[in-house]
Amino acid sequence: MMLSPPVRPGFTLIETILVVLLTALVVGLLLPTLGSARASARDTVSIANMRSHAQVLAAYAADWDDHFPAFADPKATLSVVRGCDEVLVFRYFETVWAWRYALCEGYYNGALGHASFFHPAADPNRHPDDTKNLGISYLLSSAFLAAPAYWEPETRTGPSQWGHSRLSSASFPAQKALITEVHPVRWLPLPRGEDGIGLAFLDGSAGRFAKADLIEPYRNGEGSWDGTWLPVGIYGMHTIRGWDGRDRN
């Protein structure tokens, strides 16, 4: 006599609905955590990018008599740089974002769109109407484009103080920022902005900092003369006393 296999009861409609609701609840609870973890991972990659750029700039200085990237004429209304089959016309202080055009061929495998130029969460394709997308995520310090006296209100006189400098001139390599991050969410690190400011320093270190750990920048930035770009103070960019000063305590 053959026995039939036991009949296993299936899920009822109510049980199925409960399983779906519980799954949705768990996913809903985990999503913010997953989003936070993803954002943290991207920020970690960005810090690594800044550290890499600091090393590249050290190599550039070794190749060019210890100079900060000097491809703009401080006495010209506009300068021209050619790199990676592109030609860029720019103002003197726009060196701070135009640097990838000058360095891409010799130091970034000929790739103007090299991944390390962008924060992982940034959109590298700048839309002309998007005022918060500069088309690059890392700015070089303006402090190396003018004499230290230019970065103090009592001694600033104007464009006659503009000029390139050597990286070794900095008095505090571990405290003088070389690169400032333009964060795709926090945007420019203004004194009135958020904490979590990404900076890389002359000694090759990089990290994310609270404003309490940093020294406020020169409030007027580069000023408003022809050839300037940022008329407001940015952390790591507009250091008091310029390359002779410090960006963190």
Secondary structure in CASP SS format (residue, H / E / C, confidence):
PFRMAT SS
TARGET T0000
AUTHOR 0000-0000-0000
METHOD secondary structure of the structure
MODEL  1
M C 1.00
M C 1.00
L C 1.00
S C 1.00
P C 1.00
P C 1.00
V C 1.00
R C 1.00
P C 1.00
G C 1.00
F C 1.00
T C 1.00
L H 1.00
I H 1.00
E H 1.00
T H 1.00
I H 1.00
L H 1.00
V H 1.00
V H 1.00
L H 1.00
L H 1.00
T H 1.00
A H 1.00
L H 1.00
V H 1.00
V H 1.00
G H 1.00
L H 1.00
L H 1.00
L H 1.00
P H 1.00
T H 1.00
L H 1.00
G H 1.00
S H 1.00
A H 1.00
R H 1.00
A H 1.00
S H 1.00
A H 1.00
R H 1.00
D H 1.00
T H 1.00
V H 1.00
S H 1.00
I H 1.00
A H 1.00
N H 1.00
M H 1.00
R H 1.00
S H 1.00
H H 1.00
A H 1.00
Q H 1.00
V H 1.00
L H 1.00
A H 1.00
A H 1.00
Y H 1.00
A H 1.00
A H 1.00
D H 1.00
W C 1.00
D C 1.00
D C 1.00
H E 1.00
F C 1.00
P C 1.00
A C 1.00
F C 1.00
A C 1.00
D C 1.00
P C 1.00
K C 1.00
A C 1.00
T C 1.00
L C 1.00
S E 1.00
V E 1.00
V E 1.00
R E 1.00
G E 1.00
C C 1.00
D C 1.00
E E 1.00
V E 1.00
L E 1.00
V E 1.00
F E 1.00
R C 1.00
Y H 1.00
F H 1.00
E H 1.00
T H 1.00
V H 1.00
W H 1.00
A H 1.00
W H 1.00
R H 1.00
Y H 1.00
A H 1.00
L H 1.00
C H 1.00
E H 1.00
G H 1.00
Y H 1.00
Y C 1.00
N C 1.00
G C 1.00
A C 1.00
L C 1.00
G C 1.00
H C 1.00
A H 1.00
S H 1.00
F H 1.00
F C 1.00
H C 1.00
P C 1.00
A C 1.00
A C 1.00
D C 1.00
P C 1.00
N C 1.00
R C 1.00
H C 1.00
P C 1.00
D C 1.00
D C 1.00
T C 1.00
K C 1.00
N C 1.00
L C 1.00
G C 1.00
I C 1.00
S C 1.00
Y E 1.00
L E 1.00
L E 1.00
S C 1.00
S H 1.00
A H 1.00
F H 1.00
L H 1.00
A E 1.00
A C 1.00
P H 1.00
A H 1.00
Y H 1.00
W H 1.00
E C 1.00
P C 1.00
E C 1.00
T C 1.00
R C 1.00
T C 1.00
G C 1.00
P H 1.00
S H 1.00
Q H 1.00
W E 1.00
G C 1.00
H C 1.00
S C 1.00
R E 1.00
L H 1.00
S H 1.00
S H 1.00
A C 1.00
S C 1.00
F C 1.00
P C 1.00
A C 1.00
Q C 1.00
K C 1.00
A E 1.00
L E 1.00
I E 1.00
T E 1.00
E E 1.00
V C 1.00
H E 1.00
P C 1.00
V C 1.00
R C 1.00
W E 1.00
L C 1.00
P C 1.00
L C 1.00
P C 1.00
R C 1.00
G C 1.00
E C 1.00
D C 1.00
G C 1.00
I E 1.00
G E 1.00
L E 1.00
A E 1.00
F E 1.00
L C 1.00
D C 1.00
G C 1.00
S C 1.00
A E 1.00
G E 1.00
R E 1.00
F E 1.00
A C 1.00
K H 1.00
A H 1.00
D H 1.00
L E 1.00
I C 1.00
E C 1.00
P C 1.00
Y C 1.00
R C 1.00
N C 1.00
G C 1.00
E C 1.00
G C 1.00
S C 1.00
W C 1.00
D C 1.00
G C 1.00
T C 1.00
W C 1.00
L C 1.00
P C 1.00
V C 1.00
G C 1.00
I C 1.00
Y C 1.00
G C 1.00
M C 1.00
H C 1.00
T C 1.00
I C 1.00
R C 1.00
G H 1.00
W H 1.00
D H 1.00
G C 1.00
R C 1.00
D C 1.00
R E 1.00
N C 1.00
END
